[in-house]
Amino acid sequence: MCGIVGFIGNYKKFSKTDLVKMNNTIHHRGPDDEGYYIDDVAKVALAHKRLSILDLSTTGHQPMFSQSKRFVIVYNGETYNFNDIKIELEKEKKYNWSGHSDTEIILEAIEYYGIEESLKKFNGMFAFTVFDKLNNIVYLARDRYGKKPLYYTIENNVLIFASELKALKQHSLINTSINKEAIDLYFQLGYIPTPYSIYENIYKLESSSYIKVDLNNINNFEIKKYYKVNTVTSSIYDKEEALKKLEFLLEDSVQKRMLSDVSIGSFLSAGIDSSIVTSIMQKYSSQKINTYTVGFDTKEYNEAPRAKEIAKYLGTNHNEMYLTQQDVLDIIPKLIEVYDEPFSDFSALPTMLVTQFASQDVKVMLSGDGGDELFAGYTRYSLANDSWNKINSSLFYRYLYKVGCSMPMSIYDNKIFEKLISSYTNRTGFVGDKISKLCNSISLEKGFLSSYYLLNSVWKDESIVRNFKSSNFISNIILDIEKMDLNNYESMMQFDRKLYLIDNNLLKVDRASMSNSLEVRSPLLDYRLFEFSNTLDTSMKIKNKKGKLILKDLMSKYIPSELMDMPKTGFSVPMANWLRNELKDWGYEILVYGKENYADILDFDLIFKYWDEHQMMKRNYPQQLWSVIVMIEWFKND
């Protein structure tokens, strides 16, 4: 795993100076080695920071040339089926391999098959740039599901790219004017979605895509999709057939991701996804694998005891670290530095700490990322589906919903009413808050998927960004999914795959892990498992409010059900309470600073209304308030 930077095109100060500054900024992504390539005639400059995982020798050094010297590459990632591709290539011609890195195989595949056919063969996570010296063409590519990042921009006829924004900003031509449309999307989603970045004219390359740049006409570059996910067409209804296929694919995916020339481990929570990955790793390992988990003093956020029991059953070399509240609070200032852009997922904080913990022993970790989006694991899926179906089940419920939502929300804060609702729903506290969220989310006019989006959006329909450009970005995604004519559960999974998975979960893990020079591999994100998931009947994924059904069935082959049949607590922090207590004074000072300096950008009257209601415990607004605090801190440090 590595970091890449570079630029293409002629400008007055074309030299190694910009390249070195950019590359030094991402030293954390590859502290083991670095390399530079500059073609003063073609005006191509490439640089690489290396985290040595496969082929630790100098034969794995980058930038790397193909055997014919026609192609030169800088590559960030792992292609797990490179040995299979190597065998294919050797059937066609004789090669004198200099080492055993996947980079060498990638280069020869591109030379033999061409860029697009090669990309279709690669099974892995990657972002790379390759220069075809014969045809004066440069390609920038990103993997199928956007595991590895790649930012790019064009300034003064120069295309500049980097693995992280902080590196891109080091180039002398870069203009960093703020993108208000991206800010508004951030306050809706809690992250900035691809292809946007926080800056105007700086973009993230979309997943499953590559850019073709003709050096004779850089401004007219082409962006092409090389892979489209197969449509959701239920064709597997037999449970035994499905389990057999899932087991084969998952075990093969895990084994491919265990290939490494350095020490390797696994994140182990008490959840299905990490447990099944860890189980398969231990099954195919000749020695005890290293497992890592973090625990919390707060019981409702602590899965460490259960993870320890699972590790004991599997016989792993288990490592656990109990995080204090202070540990998490102390890492907050580093959040902006690591993520470059505003990013408001609370779980980024413990993720940064657990990757830091694991990196003390290993260089490669396997994770369970992707299981929720593939096999309907989020509890919000049932909540959204059931709420929508209930309200639409009869004219009476539709009328009751409309009348209830037309009343002042303050009426639901009455203690008598709260007891009445709590006795019916078995949920205590913040009843008015819950009803308010429901009323602000379900849109009978816009449809189910729009309601699902609103249910999970941060600031709902209340924009706090002043004078922003209205965006059709999210509505277009919803429209595209609606055209697929899926059931509610499949629609929600598609929505999360397009947005939440790539730009929240995968981005979160990449930045946290790479800031600690740690590579994280995700077996459940093998594209073959995505395609398999799309062939499964929905009832094998979720039924009667229980998700990941087929994964749970397979899990029973590895771990006894009594160790797994407990609800997950999640991997987050008690931000709502912190903003009323430990972070109250700090948070308030940041909001005051924001009002004094950024009132032309954000609506602080609305923000402080939310702050006051949160402090008085009328409402629960941790996501909304944290998103603003992160944004102000980003403004301060930009």
N, C-alpha and C positions, 0 to 999 in steps of 0.2 A: 504494500500500500504506500502511496506516495503523494506528492503534490506536483502540479505542472503549471508553468506560466509561459507566456511568449507573446510575440507580436509580429504582424505581417504587413509590410508596406513601407514606403519611403517617407522619411521626414527628416528635418534638418539635423537633428541630433541623434540619428540612428547609430547606436553603439551598444556596447555591453553594459553601460552604466545603468540604464533603466532595467535591464534584464536581471542584473545582480540584486538591485534593490527589491524588485518584485520577488525574486526567489528567496531571499533572506527572510522575507516576511512570513513564509510558510515553512520555516525550518522544522516546526513541530510535526508536520506531516511526513517528514522524511529526514531524520537526524543522522542516518548512517552513511549517506553519500550524496554528492551533488554533481551535476554535469551541465555543460552549456554547448549550444550549437548556434553559430552565426554565419549566415551566407550574405556577405556584403553585396553581392551582385543581385541575387533574387530578392534581397531584403526580407529574409526570414530569420527570426531569432527565437530559439526554443531553449527552455531550461527545465531542470528536473531536480526534485528532492526525493531521496530514496529511503524508504523503510524496508529493509531487506527481509523478505519472507521466503521466497523461492530462489535458489541459486545465489548463495551469499557471496560468491566469488566476484571478481571483476568482470566476468563474462555477462553478469546481469546489469552492468553499468548502463545508464542512459544519459543523454540521448543515444539510441541504438540504431545501427544501420542494418538494412537487409543484406543478405549475402552478395547481391549484385551491386550494392551501394546506391540503388535507385531510390529507396525509401529510407527516411529517417523518422523516428518516432519518439515522443515523450508520452508516457502511459502511466495512469493512476488506476490501479485496480487488480483484479484477479479474474482470469478466465479459467473456469474450473474444468472444462472439457478439453483443455489444450492437448492433452496426450492423445485423445481420440482424433483430433484434427491433425496432429503430428503423424499418426498412422496413415490417415487419408493422404496426406501430402507425400509420404514416402512411397506410396503406391504409384504416384505419378512421375516422380523423378528422384534422383539421389541428392541428399543434402549432407553437408559437412557441418553438423551442429557444433557450435562453440561452447555451449553450456546447456542447462536444462531449465531455463526460465520460460514462463508462458509468453513473455514479450517477444522472444525470438520466433516463436511459432506464429504469433499474431502477425508479425511483419511478413513472414513468408506466405501466410494465408492471403494477406492483402495483395501481395504481388501476384500470386497464382490465380486467385478467384476474383479479385477486384474488391473494392471497398464494401459495396452493398451486400454481395453474396457472402462475404466474410462475416459481416456484422450479424447476418441471419444465422450463421453457424455458432457464433460465440455465446456460450452460456456462462454468464458471470456478472460482475459489477465492475464498471469501468468508465473512465472518461479519458480520451486520448486525442492527441493531435499528430497527424502524420503528413509529411511533406513528400510529394511525388516530384522528384527533381527532374525526371524526364519530361513530364507534361506541364511543369510549373503550376501544380495544383496542390492546395493544402486542404486536408479534411479534419474537421473537429467532430468527435462522436461521443455519444452518451449511451449507457446501457438501457435495457428494455424498461426498467422500472425506476430509473433515476436514483439508484443507490449512491452513485458518486457524482459530485457536483462539478459544474462547469459554467463559469460566467464569461460573457463576452460583450464587446462593444466595438463600434467603429467611430473613430475620431480623426478628422482630416485625412480620410482615405487610408487610415491605418486600422487594421483589425487587431484588437488586443484581447487576450484571454487569460484566465487563471482559475485555479481550483477554489479560491476564496476571494471575496470582495476586497479584503484588506491588501491582498497582493496586487489586484487590479489597480487600486487607488494609488499605488506607488509609481505608476507610469506618468511621465511628465506631461502627456497629452490629455490625461483624464479630466473630464468635467463632472463634478459631483453635485449637480442641482437635484433637489428633492422631488420625488415623484408623488404628487398628492393622490393620484388614483391608487397607487400602491399603499399609501398610508391608510386610505379608506378601506381597502381590502384587508389590510392588517387588522383594523379594528373590528371588522366583521368576523375574520377567521382566527385571529391570534397569531398568524404568520403571514408572510408574503408569498403568494402562490406563483409557481412557474407559469409564464415566462418572465414575470415582473421581477424587479429588484427595487430596493428603496430609492434608487437613483434613476433619473430620466436617462433613457438611451443605454442603460446597462441591463443586460438580460441574462436569465438562466436558459441554457439550451434545454429544450424539452426532452423528456425521456423517449427512447426508441427513435432518436433523430440523429442526423448528421448534417454538418454544414460543408458545402463544397465551395471552395474559394479559388477562383481563377486569378492568379497573381497579376494578370494583365488588366483585370477589371474588378478590383476588390469590392467596390461598393455594390456590385450586382451579384453578390453571393447567393447561393441557393440553400434553403433548408428543406431536407427531405426526411420523410418517415420511412424507416426500413422495416418496421414491424408493427402490426396492428393486432391487438388482443382479439382472439376469436370470440365471436358473439356468445352470449349465454343461451345455450340450447340444451336443455335437460335431455340426456340420452342414457344416463346410467340410473337405473331404478333399483337394481338388485344390490342389497346391502353387502353380501359376501363378495361380489365382484368388485364393488367400490372399495371395500377394506383391503382386498388383495392388491389392487392397483395403487391405492394410497400408500400402503406399506412399502411396496417396491420403489415408488418414486421418492418417498421421504428418506428411506434408508440410503438410496443411491445419492440423493442430494446431500445428505449429511456426510457420507463417506468422501464425496468429492471435495467437500469443504474442510475436511480434516487434513488434506495434503499440505504439508508445510515443512520447511527446514528449520523452524524455530519452535519454541514451546507454545502450547495451545491450551485453551481452557473454555469454559462455558459459563454464561450467566445463568444462575438458577434461582428463580423465584418459586413460589408455590403454585404457579399457574400451569395450565396444560401445555402451552407452547414451549416454554423453556424446559419443562420437565421431559417432554417427549424427545426433544432434540438432545438433551443430556443423556437420556436413556440409550438412545441409538449410538451416541458417541462412545459411551462406556461399553456397550455391546461389542463394538468393533475396535476397541483399543486394547492393546496388549498390556497396558499398565493403567493404574488409576489416573483418571483425568482430573484436572484441577477445576473445581467449581467455586463460584463466587456469588455472594449475596450480601446485601446490606440490610440491617435492621434499624428500627426506630424505637425510641422510648415510648412513643404513643401507641397504645395497643391497637387501635383501629387502623393504623397505617403499617403495622408490623407483620410481615410474612416470614421473617427469618426462622422462627422455631419450626414451622412446617417445612420450609426449604431444607433445614438441617435434617429432619426426619427422612425426607426424600433422598437426600444425599447419602445418608447412612444406609438406607435400603439398597441404593444402587452401588454403594461401595466406592464413592469418589473421594478424592482428597479435597475435602470441603474447607473453604475459607469464608469467614463471616466477619463483618465489621459493623459495629453498632454506631450509627451516626447520632450525635447529639444535635439538639436544636441549634446550638452555636455553630457546629460544623457546616450546616446548611446555610445559615445566615451569613457566615464568613465568606462563602463562595459567591454570593450574590453580585459583588462588584465585578467579578470576572466574567459574568454572563455576557455583557456587551462585547468584551474583547473576543470571546470565543465565537459568538454567533454573528458578528459583523452587522447584522440587520436586527431590527426589533423582532423579538421572538418571545411569546408570553406563556408558553407551556410550563406550568410549575414543575413538572417532572424533569425538566432539563437540569434542575439543581441536583437532585440525587443521582441522575444519570452521569453528570460530570464527576461526582464523587466515586461512584462505583467503578467507572472506567479508570479513574486515577488509582484506585485500590488494586484493580486487576493488573494494571500495567507495571506494577512493581515486580511481578513474577513472570508474566507472559507477554507475547507480542501479538497473539491472535486469539480472538474470542468468537464463539458461536452464540447466536442469540435466537430468540423465538419470534422476532418481528415478522408481522404479516399474517399470523394466524387469525386474528380478529377480522381482518378485511377479506380473507379467503373463505372463512368458515363461520361467519356471522357470530362473532364472539362478544361484541359490545352489548351491554345491557340496554343501551339506548335504542337498539333496533326494536326490541319488544315494546319499550315504552312508547316510541313514536308510532309504531304500527297499531298497538292496542288503543291508544288515545284517539287516533284518527278513525279507526273502525267504530269505536264506541260513539263518538260524536256523530258519525255519519250513519249509524245503525237505524235511526228513526227520526222522523220530524220532531218528535218530542225532545230528543237529546240535542238536536241541532238548535232548537229554540231555547232550551235550557242553557246551552253553551253561550249563545249570543246574548241572552239576558244577563247571565252571570258575568260575562266579560264587559258588559256595558255599565255595570255598577262601579262606583269608586273602589279602587283596590283597598283603600284604608278600612273598608267595612270588614274585610276578612282578617284584620289584625285584632279584632275583638276577641278576648279570651274565651268567651262562651262559644263563639263560632269556631274558634281554633280547636277547642275540645271536641266539638261536634264532628268536624272534618277529620280530625285525627283518629277518632273512634271508628270512622268509616274506612279510612285509607290505611290505618295502622302506621301512619307516619306522623312523627311529632316535630314541632318547631317550624317556624317560618311558613306557616300555611298560606298566608297572604302572598308571600314571595313565590311559592310554588304555583299558585293560581295565576299570579301575574305573568310568570314565565310561560305557562300554558297558553294564556290568552294572547301573549305577544308572539307566540310561535305558530300556532295552527292557523293557517290561512285557507279558509274554505273556498275562496275565489281562485287562489293561485295553484292549489293542488297539493298532493301529498309530498312530493319531493321538495318543493319550496318550503313546506312546513317543517320537514326534517332538517333542512338547512338552517331555518330560523331557530329551531329548538337547540341547535348546537352552536349557533353564532354567538359572538361575544357581546356586541352592542345591539343585536337585533336590528330593527329598522331605524333606530335612533342614531343618526350619524353625528359624530362629534367633531368631524373635520370641516372646517370652514372653507367655503368656495372651492370645493373639490370637483373634479371632473367625474360626472356620473359614468359608471362602468356597467357594461352588459356581460362582463366576464362570467360571473356565477350563473346568471340567468341563461346564458348560452350553453353552459355545461349541463344545467338542468334540462334544457330543451333537447339536447343531444341524447341524454339518457332516456328521457320520456319517449323519444322516437323508437327506442329499442323495445318498447312495449313489455316491460318486465313486471314481475310482482313487486310488492313494496320492499321486501327484504333484499332482493337482488338489486333493486334500484339504489337502496341505501349503500350497499356494498360497492357498487360501481362508483357512486359519488365519492365515497371515502378513498377508494383506490386512486381516483383521479386527483384528489386534493390532499386529504388528511395524511394518507400513507406517505406520499412522496415529500411533501413540503412541511410536514410536522414531524412525523415519527422518524423517517429516514434521515432527514436533515438534522434532527435532534441528536441522533446516535452518531452520525458522521462527525459533526463538529465536536461533540463531547469526547468521543474516543480519539479522534486524530489530534486533539489538543494535548492528549497524553501519549501520542505516538503509539496508538493501539489500533489494530485492524479488527473490525467486527464483520463477521460473515453471517448471513441469514438464510439458512437452508429452506425455510418456508417460502422464500421469495424466488425460488427457482421457477423460471417461466413455465416449465412443464406442470408444476403444481397449480399455477394460475389457470392454465388451460384445463387441467383436470377438474378444478373447482367449478369451472363454467359448464361442465358436462353433468355435474351432479344435480339430481332433483333437490330443490330447496329443503324438503323435509328431512334430508340427510344432514343438513347443516343446522337448521333451527326448527324447533317445534315446541309448543306449549311453554314458551318463554325461556327455553333452554337452548343455548347455542353451542357450536362446535361439537355437535353430536357424533359425527364420524371420527373426529379426532379423539374424543373421549372413549369411543369404542376401541380404537386402536391402542390408546394409552393403557387400557386394561391388560394388554399383553405384556406390558413392561413394569407397571407399578400397580399394587393393589388399590382397589377403589377407595378403601377407607382412608388412604393417605391423600386422595385427590378430591373426594366429595365434600369440599368445603368452599364457600364463596370466596372469591378473590377480594382483597382489600385495595388493590391498585398500587401504583408506584408513584406516590405524590407526597405533598406536604400540606399541613393544615393552614393554608394561606389565609383563609377567612378569619381564623382566630388570631393569627399573627398580625394582620392589619388592624385588629382591634387592641392588640397588646404590644408584643415585642417590636413590631414594625410600625406602630401607630405614629410616633413622633417623627421618625425618619420619613415615612410615607407622606405625612402631611407637609413636611418641609419641602419635599420634592414637588408636590402639587402646587404649593405656593410659589416655588421657583418657576414652575412651568407657567403659571398664570401671569407672572411678571415678565416672562420672556417669550412665550409662545402663544399668547392669547389670540394672535392673528391667524393661528393655524388650528387651534383646538377650542372647543366650546367649554370653558371652565365653569360657567354657571351650571351647566348640566352635570359636569364631572363632580363638582362639590355637592350638588344635590344628592348624587349617588353616595358620595363619601359620608355625608351626614346621616343618611338613612342606614348605611351599613354600620356606622358607629352606634347608632341608637337601636340596632338590632331589629329594625323594621323590615329590612331586606338583607339578602346575602349577595354581595357584589364583588367577590374576590377576583373573578376573571376580568371584569370590566376595569376595576381599579388597578390591578396589577398590569394590565395592558397599557394603561396610561403611564404608570410609573416607569415601566421599561422604555416606553417611547421617549419620555422626557430625559431619562438617563442616556439614551442613545443620542438625542439631540446635543446634550452637554458634552459628549465625548467624540462626536463626529468631527 
